[in-house]
C-alpha cells in the first residue's frame, strides 16, 4: 500500500464564478438534529474541541480555560485553570500503567509559553513546563513511540512525564504551524512555505536518549502551508502531493478556477478573489476520498477513480473552516458565516453538456493539460459516474464563526464558535425515545413500590 503526504496552502490569486449558496427549506427530513443543548462557560472564542473517549470531550480557546464536558448530558465535568493567555494547541493521549489500567490525559499549549498536562479523570494539573522561548503552536502525540511533540520556533520531543528527550535548533521565528506523523519514525513539520522532514531515533542501550535529525526540506509551495494530512492510497494534488516514504514530489495543482484547463466548462461570470477566499482551510480523508475546504467551497476527490467526483463551489456564504466525513456517505462542514451544514454524496446521470467541473484538483496531469489529455479526459467523463453534494441539513444556532466540531455518533454533534458557545446537536427522535423510556421505568418502579406497600 502506498502512503502519501498532502500539504494544502494558499492558491495564487485567481477568479471564481458568481454563484449563490444552496439553500434548504424548514422541512429537513434527512436532518436528525432537531434538538440542541447550549453549553456556556467560555468567555472568549472557543477554537478547539478534542474527544477524550466515547462520551467526553474538552474545549479550549482564547480565554485560556479548558472545560471537560459530558457529550450525552452536556454536563460540565471540570473547569481547568492554569494558563494566563489563549490556548494555541490541544491534544489528547492515554497511558497504561503496569496493571494495564488506562488513564486519559490532555495536553494544552498557550500563548503564555507554557504546556500543561491534565488528568481527565480528576481534572488536576499533572505537570507544567515553562521553558519555551516562543509560543507552542501545535502538539502531536506519537502513541506508538510513547512520546509527544511540540512545535514552535523549534521542534521538541517529550516523554509522557514531560521530560525533554531532544530538540532541534531554532528553525524560524514564525514557528511550526502544523505537524503530522509519517512512516519510519518520521514527522513532517510545516514551517511557512516549507515542509521539513525529521526522523526520530531512540538509543539502543535502553536509556531514554533520543535524537532528532532533519532529513529533507520540501520547498515547492508558493505560500504558507495551512493544512497537512497523511493518508493511504494514490493521491491528488496548491495542494502538493508528496511520497511519504522518499518525499519526492508526486503531483501539484496550480490551476484553481482556470477555465483554460477545462475548455468544456461553460463560460462563467468571474469575480476577483482575495487570497483568503482561495485558501485551503482544511483537509480530511477516509479510505476512499479526500475532502478539501477551499475558500467557501468543498471538493471531493476519489482515490481509486483518480478524479474529482463532486464539488460545491459555494457551500457557505463565507470560508469553510472545518469539514469531516461521517461513517455514512454524509459530510459535515462549518463556516465563518456561523452555519453548520450536512451534505450527502449522491450519484447522478451526467449529461454531455454538463461536464464535471474539476476546478481545484486538475485530475489529468495535475497541471495544464494538453489537447490529447483533454480528449482522454472527455472520454473518461463519458464512461464514469458523476456525483454531487446534496444539502440535507442546515444547523443554525451560532451567531458567529463556527470554528470546528466533533461527531459523537448517536450522541450527536458538538460545535464551538466565536460567540463563546458550544452547542450539542441531538437526534430529536432518539432523545424523545430515551425520555419515554425513562418515564416508563419510573412509572414501573412506582407501580412495584405500591404493590409492596
N, C-alpha and C positions, 0 to 999 in steps of 0.2 A: 504493500500500500504506500502510495506517495504521500508526502506530508509537505504542506506549503505554508508560507507565512505571507500575510497580506497587510500592507500598510495603506491607510487612506489619508490623504492630505487634501489641501485646498486646491481646487481646479484653477487653471488660468481663467481670467475674467472672460466671460462669453455672453451668450444671449439665450433666452428661453421663450417658449411660446406663451402667449397670453391665454390662460385657461382658468376657469372657475373651479372652486373646490367642490367636490362631490358632496351632496347633502343626503340626509335620510330623514324620513318622517318620524312622528312620535310613535307609531306602531312598529317598534323594532322587535319583531317576533323571534329573531335569532340571537338577540342580546339578552343573556340571562341576568345581567347585573342591574336589577331593579330596586335594590335596597343599598343603603350606604351608611357607614359609621364614620363620623368626623373625629379624628384624634388630635387633640390640642395639647400643647406643651412647649413647642419651639417658639422662640421669639424672633427668629430671622429665617432666611431662606433655608429650606430643607433640601439638600443636594444629594444625599446618599441614603440608600436603603440596602441592607445586606441580610440575607437569610441565614439564620443560625441553625434551625432544624425545620421539621415539618410544620411547626406551629408557632415559631418565634422568629422575630426579626428585629434588627436595630436600625435606628435612623440617626442621622447627623447632618450638621450644616453649619451655617455661618455664625450661629450663636455659641459655638464651641461645646455644646451639650450633646451627649449621646443618650438616647432613650431606647429601652428594650420593651417590646410590645408582644402581646398575645394576638396572633393573627386570626383566631377564631372569635374571641370576645371583644377585641380592641382594648383590653385591659393594659394599663401602663404598669410594667413589671418593675423597672428600675429607671432612675434618672441619674446619669453618671456625670459628675463634675470633676474636672481635672485640668482641662485646657483653658487658656486665657484668651485665645484667638480662634478664628474659624477653623473647622475641620477641613483638611485638604485631601485626606485619603482614609479609607477604612477597609479592613479585610477580616473575614472570619477564619478561624482554624480550630482544629480539635487535637487533643493529645490523650494518649492512653498510658496509664501507669502500669506497674508490674502486675496488678490484678486485672489488667485489661479493661478497667473502668474508664469510659470516655468522658473527657471534660471539654466543654466548649468555651472558647475564648474569642474575643475580638481585639484587633489591633487598630488604634487610631493615630493618625498623624495630624499635626496642626501647624498653622502659620506662626505659632509661638515657638517653633523649632523643637518640639518635643514629640515623642512617641510613647503611647501608653498601652499596656496590655491589661484587659479587663476580664474577669471571670464572669461568664454569663449566668452561672447558677446563683451566685451570691451578689453580683453587682459590685464587687470590691475591686479596687485597683491592685493588680498583681505586681506590676513593675513599671517604672517610668525612666525613660532615657532622655537626657537633655544635652547631649554632646554634639548636636548637629550644628554645622556652620551656615546652613541655609534651610529653607522650608522643604520638608519631605512632601513631594507631590504625588507619589504613587507607592503602593505596597503590594507585594506579590508573595503568596505562600507557596513554597515548593514542598508539598506534603510528602512526596516520595523521598526527598532528601532530608526531611525533618528540619528545614531551615526556612527563613523568610528573608525577603529583600526589601530594602528601602531605596527609593530613587529621589535624589535631589541634585545638588551640584556634583555629587559623586554617587557611586553605587556601593551599598554596604550589605554584607551578608551576616545574618544573626541566627543564633540558635533560639530555641523556644524559651530559654531563660533570659533572653535579651543580652547575651554575651556577644560582643562583636567578634566575628570569626575572621573577617578580612574586608578590605575596601579598596576601591580604585583610587587613583589620584584624581584631582579636581578635573572634571570634564567640561563644565560650562557654567556660567553664571545663570543662564536661563533655566537650567535644570533638566532632568529626565521627566518627560511628560507621561510616559506610559511604559509598562514592562509586560513581556509575555514569555512564558516558558517554551523552550524548544527541545527537540530530542538531544541525546548525547550530553546531558547535563549543561545545556547551553540556555542562555536567555537573550532576548533582543530588547534593547533599550532605545526608545525614540528620543532623540536629542535634537530639537529643532528640525532641520530638513534631513538629518542623518539617522540611519539605523545602525547601531553599534552592536555587534555580536560578541558576547562574553561566554567563556567556558569556566565552569566551577569545578574544582577538583579538591578532594579531601586527602589527607595524609594516609598512607598505607599502614602506618605503625599503630593505628588505633587511637591516636591523640586527636583532639579537635583542632587540628591545624588545617586551614583551608586556604586555597589560592584562587584568585580570580584573574583570568587572562583575557585581554582583548584579542579577538580572533580576526575580525574583519569589520570594515566600515562600508555601508551601502549608501551611496550618495546621489541616487537618481531622482529623488523627489525635488520638485521645484518650489515647494513651500512647506511650512511646518506640518509635521505629521500629527494628526488629531485622533486617529483610531488605529488599533493594531489587534489582529486576532491570529491565532494559529489553528489550522483546520486540516482535516484529512481529505484527500481526493485530488482531482485535477481542477485547476482554478482559473479564475477570471483575472481580470485585471481591470488620472492620478487619483486611483488605486495602482499600486505596483505589486506584482506577484513575484515572490522570491521562493526559490527552493530552500526549504528549512534544513536540509542536510548539508548542502555545499554552498548555499547562499548566493547562487547565481541568479541573475535576473531572468525570469521566465516570460513576463509579459507586462505591458503597461497600456493605459488608456489615457490619451490626452486630447480627445476629440469630443468632449462633452458639449452637447447641443449643436454640433457641427453638422448641418444638413448636407454638406457636400459628401460626407462619408456615407450617407443614406439617401441616395438620389430618388428612391421610390417614395420617400415620405413627402406628403404634400406640403406646399409652402405654408409657413405659419407666420403669424404676427410675432415679431421679435421685440423683446424688451431688453435693454441693457441691464446687466446684473452686477451687483456688488460682489466682491469675492466671498463674503459671508454667505450669500444666497446659493453659491455653488460648492460649498464645503461639504466634505464627507463628515457628517457629525458623529455617526455611529455605525458600527458593523457588527453583525451577528451571523451565526450559521447553524445548520443542522447537518444531518448526514447527506442531504440531497441538494441543498441550496445555500447561497449566500444572500443575505438581506442587507441592503445598504440604505442608510438615511442620507440623502443628498439634497441639501437645501431644504425646500418644502416637500420634496418628493421621496418615494420609496422605489427601489429597484430589486427585482428578484432574479437571481442567476442560477440556473440549474447546472449542476456539476457534470452529470452524465451527458446531457444534451449539448453542453458547452455553448450555451446561448442564454441570453436574457429571455425569460419566459413571460414576464409581466412587469409592468411599471405603472405607477400612479405619480405622474409628474408634479401634480399639485395635490398632495394628500392632506395638507393642512394649510391654514392661512399664513403661518409663519414656519420657521425652521423646525424640522423634526429633530428632537434631541435624543430619543431613545426608541429602539424597536426590539421586539423579541418574538420568536416563533413559538407558538403553543404546540402541545403534543399532537393536536389535530391539524388540519390544513388552514388554521387561522393564524393571523399575525396581529400584534398589538403595537400601536405607535402612540407617542405623546409629543407635544409640541410647545413651543413658546406661546402659542395662541391660547393655552390653558385647557386644551381638549385632549381627550384620550379616545382613540378610535380603534375599532376592531374590524379587521379585513379578512375576507375568505378568498383563498386562491382557487379559482374555478376555470374550467376548460370551456372554450367556445370554438365554434367553427370560424375559421379565418376566411374572409373574403379577399379575392385577388386585389381589390382596390384598397384594402386596409392592411398593409404590411405591418409587422410588429416594429414599433419604434425602439430600437435597442439603445439609442442615446448614449448614456454614460458608459456602458460596457460594450464597446465595439467588438462583437464576438468573432469577427472574421479578420484575424491578423492582429488584433489589439492595437490598431493604429489606422492610418489612412489606407483604405482598401484600393486595390487596383481594379480595372474593369473585369478581369477574369474572376477575381474573388467575389465581386458583386454579382456576377452571373451565377456563380456557385451558391451564393447566399440566397438568391431568388429561388433556385431550385430546392434548396433546403427548406425554405419557408413554405413551399407548396406541399411538402410531404411531412411536416412536423406539426404537432398540435400547438394551439395558441391558448394562452391563459390570460386571465385578467384578475385584478384585485377588486373585489366587490365589497363595498362598505356595508357591514351588517350591524354595527353598533357605534354609537357616539355618546361617550360619557361626559356629561357637562356637570362639573361640581366645583372645580377650582376657578379662582378669579385671576390667576396669574400663571406664568410659565410652569408647566409640569416638567420637572427635571428628570424623573425616571420612575420605574415601577417594578414591583415583584409579583410574580404569578404563583399562587399557592394552590392551584388545582381546585378541588371542590370547596376549599375555604375562601376562595375569591381572589381579589386583586388589590394590592396596596399601591397607592400613588403618593408622591411627595411633590411639593410645589414651592414657588417663590412667595406664595401667600401665607407661608408659615404653617400650613396644614398638611396632615396626612389623611387620606381617605381610604377606608376599606370598602371596596365594592363587593356586594354579596349577591349570590344567586337567590332571587326572591322566592322561587318555588321551594328550594331546599330549606331556606330559613323558615318558611311557613310550615313545612312538614316537621321540622325539628321542634317548633313551638307547639304544634298539635300533639306530637309525641310526648313532650314534657308535660303538657296539660293532662293527657290521658294517664300518664304514670302517676301524677299527683292525685287524680280522681280515684285511681285504682288503690293507691296507698290509703287514702281516706276511707274508702269502702272497706278495706281489710281491717282498719282500725276500728270502725264502727261495729263490724261483726264480732271482733274480740271483746268489745265492751258489752 
